[in-house]
Amino acid sequence: MTPESHSLTGTDDPSAGPPPGCPAHGLGLGPGGLRRLYGPEAEDLGTLYEKLRAEHGPVAPALLQQDVPVWVVLGHGENMHMVSAPSQYSRDPRLWTAVQDGTIKPDHPLMPMIAWQPICSHTEGDEHLRLRGAVTGAMSTIDYRAIRRYINRAAQHLVNKFSEEGRADLVSQFCEHLPMAVMCEILGMPEEYNDRIVHAARDMLKGTETAIASNAYIMDVLMRLTVRRRAEPQEDFTSQLINHPARLNDEEVGQHLRLVLIVAYESTANLLANVLRVVLTDPGFRAQLNGGQMTVPQAVEQSLWDEPPFSTVLGYFAKQETELGGQRIRKGDGLILGIEPGNVDPRVRPDLRANMQGNRSHLAFGGGPHQCPGQDIGRAIADVSVEALLARLPDIQLDCDEDELSWRASISNRHLVELPVRFTPKAQEEVMTGPAHPVPSQRRGNMQAGRPQPRTATPEPAAPATAPTPEPAPRPGLFRRLQRWWRGD
């Protein structure tokens, strides 16, 4: 049971800090002697989570910005129980005591993640089924064969921008841009893809002073898109969402577009950087790829275990008094889904060096009724673009010492700041272009929530007027996988 000094909604004075002379002063602990998930000690959240695990077990009390109390769920089993028990835990932030009593202020830097919105992630019961059904119904119309071809073209265009230089930063020139280009195309707003929307998407999840303004910019873009597609439907995800029998209003459409865009973008940008970093720094890992002992999709799954794109998800909220991981959880308490610490729970991964190929029980996409519905989009972007980059630049190498790499961390994720590389300069290659709308095939007629329809074949991209530059010979072990990719397998 939770010691009373750790009660998150009890009668203890939350402003009472450690007494004078207490060692906690030197540790920079917050009120009640609780560790902060922000500030100097939180620069390495992975280490902080292990301290919390050692001190409190699989569920630990901690503090968010402005010293808002919260539980961090660290255990793999405890996380799975929480996300799979909707009778005990909800994702509706209006249930959070800190919201009800005003502890969370309107200008709180995490407000873009905390504020209630009319989205499936924040609802339950019939309303959750209605909204979630609209999202999954629209996603079931996506033609992944067409998307994979578009991803390859987008990746080739990005590589063309730096291939002649012999050097590049894969984070800013590849990983941060490719997912946004693809998502803007899927949503039906390719004209909105630019540096500003990339920056805003990354900024709004960091809990910075500008996070609220970045969120406002994203919402303005998406609401304008909603109005356009309401008046003139096209064959894109947004139109399918609007036309679904669930009859979402404009605010619901805009908020769900935001959910899909930001989660898919941020998770895939991080996933790309993480996979490429391991390929560039782990000779054994790269040898397995080159030799065919590991496919890129298998490498992606390993990364989802070791470096999940989202470290945590805020949050879940207790609907009743209960117990989790030996801790007393009171009604209205807030809890954080601990993806990163749950993935390294020593009870399920006693040896972190063990290969996790074929095991998809990681927490990277959550679980239960709120499991990420767009995970296939992220996997497709990562699989195709990593394959395309390595085939195009087979001798690519890290252009710095591994210990010179740096990360930027927030409560929600940890991502590489830069990934400098060098390679033999390559001439630009002409990229095969498709029809006017490269991802045309949002399949019509699928208006039943979550019920996939038979997938129709999509024409191959039209051949360019001039023959493209021949592609470099594939690396050993890749030829068969490249054949399978081109066939759409």
C-alpha positions, -999 to +999 in steps of 0.1 A: +000+000+000+011+036-005+027+053+024+006+083+034+035+106+026+031+095-010-007+099-012-015+119-043-049+130-033-048+127+004-048+153+031-011+157+033+001+192+027+014+191-009+036+222-003+055+206+025+090+199+013+118+180+030+128+193+065+160+214+068+191+192+068+173+164+051+194+147+023+165+153+000+174+189-003+207+180-019+189+157-044+166+185-056+135+166-047+101+183-047+072+185-022+068+154-002+103+143-011+090+131-045+112+130-076+105+155-104+100+143-140+115+176-152+144+197-143+181+187-139+176+152-125+152+144-154+178+151-181+182+113-182+147+100-176+157+064-182+180+065-152+154+083-132+128+056-139+152+030-126+157+050-094+120+051-090+117+014-097+144+007-070+127+030-045+090+022-050+086-009-072+066-012-104+044+019-096+060+050-083+049+085-072+065+115-089+059+151-100+052+167-133+059+204-142+047+228-116+049+199-091+017+183-101+016+148-085+012+117-107+019+080-106+045+065-131+037+029-140+070+012-145+061-025-147+052-042-179+024-062-164+011-033-144+010-012-176-009-039-195-034-042-167-040-005-166-046-001-203-068-032-204-091-023-174-115+004-186-137-002-156-109+010-133-089+034-155-101+060-180-083+083-204-107+112-197-086+139-181-117+156-166-116+128-140-082+139-128-083+155-093-055+179-104-078+192-132-109+194-110-092+213-081-073+237-104-038+223-096-034+221-134-034+257-147-046+267-182-011+277-191+005+245-179+032+235-205+017+200-209-018+214-216-017+202-252-015+167-239-037+172-208-067+192-220-098+172-228-107+170-265-137+153-283-115+124-295-117+087-291-087+087-268-107+107-242-140+089-243-156+056-232-185+033-240-208+041-269-191+074-276-157+058-278-170+031-302-186+059-324-154+080-326-129+051-327-151+034-354-148+065-376-110+066-373-105+028-379-132+029-407-113+057-425-080+039-420-094+007-434-098+025-468-060+033-470-043+014-498-010+004-483+005-007-516+000+028-530+014+043-498+045+022-499+052+034-534+047+070-523+070+065-493+097+052-516+094+082-539+094+107-510+125+090-496+143+092-529+134+129-533+149+136-498+181+116-506+185+135-538+188+167-518+220+156-501+233+126-522+259+147-541+273+162-509+287+130-494+275+142-460+241+148-443+223+150-410+197+122-412+176+137-384+170+171-399+173+162-435+155+128-436+139+115-404+120+147-394+107+154-429+097+121-445+069+112-420+054+146-423+054+146-461+037+112-460+011+122-434+002+154-452-003+133-484-025+108-466-046+135-449-051+153-482-031+185-476+003+181-494+005+218-499+008+223-461+040+203-459+068+227-450+095+234-423+070+252-401+046+223-397+075+200-390+088+223-363+053+228-347+046+191-346+078+185-327+075+215-304+040+209-292+049+177-274+080+191-256+062+210-229+080+242-240+069+278-236+058+278-272+040+244-271+005+260-269+012+283-298+025+254-319-006+234-311-028+263-322-010+265-356-015+228-362-052+230-353-057+260-376-042+240-405-064+210-398-096+230-393-091+247-426-086+213-442-118+201-426-138+230-440-124+224-475-131+187-475-166+191-460-174+213-491-154+194-517-147+157-507-117+140-522-102+105-521-082+110-489-083+101-452-099+134-442-129+130-466-134+094-455-135+106-418-160+133-426-182+110-446-183+081-421-218+072-408-206+083-373-212+118-386-184+136-368-188+173-365-160+197-376-144+199-342-144+161-338-129+158-373-102+184-367-092+169-333-090+134-347-069+146-376-046+162-350-044+129-331-035+109-362-011+134-376+009+141-345+011+105-331+020+091-365+045+118-373+063+120-339+065+082-334+078+076-369+103+104-369+118+089-337+116+054-349+134+062-381+162+079-362+165+051-337+167+023-363+193+042-384+214+050-354+216+013-344+225+003-380+253+029-380+267+022-346+262-016-341+284-036-366+266-069-356+232-054-362+242-041-396+259-074-405+226-092-399+208-068-422+235-071-449+236-109-446+198-114-447+196-128-411+174-099-402+149-080-423+142-043-419+108-050-404+124-072-378+150-044-370+121-020-366+104-043-340+136-047-321+139-009-320+103-006-307+114-027-277+148-010-271+139+027-279+102+031-282+092+063-301+071+075-272+087+071-237+054+076-219+018+086-225+000+110-202-023+098-190-048+074-174-070+084-145-084+062-117-122+059-118-123+043-084-100+035-055-079+005-064-044-010-060-018-013-087+017-027-082+013-027-045+004+010-044-029+025-032-044+044-061-072+068-051-101+079-073-091+108-094-053+100-094-034+105-126-012+078-140+015+077-167+017+048-191+054+040-188+063+026-222+100+029-220+104+016-184+078-011-190+098-024-220+129-029-198+111-044-168+136-069-155+107-093-148+100-097-185+135-088-199+162-100-174+188-098-202+184-066-222+208-079-248+185-107-258+171-106-293+134-099-293+127-109-329+092-121-334+080-108-301+055-079-304+044-077-268+062-044-264+043-014-251+053+010-280+017+012-293-001+009-260-028-017-256-065-023-247-093-002-262-070+028-268-042+009-286-028+030-314-049+025-345-023+039-369+006+017-360+006+001-395+013+035-411+043+040-389+057+006-396+052+011-434+071+044-433+099+030-413+102-003-433+102+013-467+123+044-460+151+026-441+153+000-469+154+028-496+181+048-478+204+018-473+200+006-508+207+041-522+237+048-500+252+013-491+285+027-477+269+052-454+287+056-421+284+077-389+304+109-392+312+114-356+321+093-325+291+075-311+295+092-277+292+126-294+256+119-303+231+139-281+194+135-274+166+160-265+143+145-239+108+154-226+083+136-205+068+121-237+098+110-257+135+111-263+149+118-297+182+123-314+193+159-320+215+150-350+227+119-368+256+131-390+267+107-417+292+105-446+291+084-478+305+083-513+288+111-532+261+099-555+245+117-585+208+125-581+185+099-595+153+106-614+124+095-593+095+078-609+064+099-606+029+087-602-005+103-611-014+138-600-024+124-566+003+099-556-018+083-529-051+082-548-066+050-536-086+056-504-110+029-513-145+040-517-176+026-501-161+014-469-184+032-445-188+005-419-167+013-388-137-009-387-148-033-414-121-037-441-132-041-477-114-061-504-083-042-515-081-032-551-050-032-572-034+002-577-017+011-610+020+013-610+034+049-612+036+061-648+071+059-663+089+092-666+096+107-700+133+099-698+148+068-684+159+071-648+195+067-638+202+031-631+201+022-594+233+011-578+237-026-574+219-038-542+238-048-512+242-086-506+211-100-489+188-071-500+178-082-535+150-105-525+136-081-500+136-053-526+117-076-550+091-083-523+088-046-515+083-037-552+055-062-555+039-047-524+043-079-503 
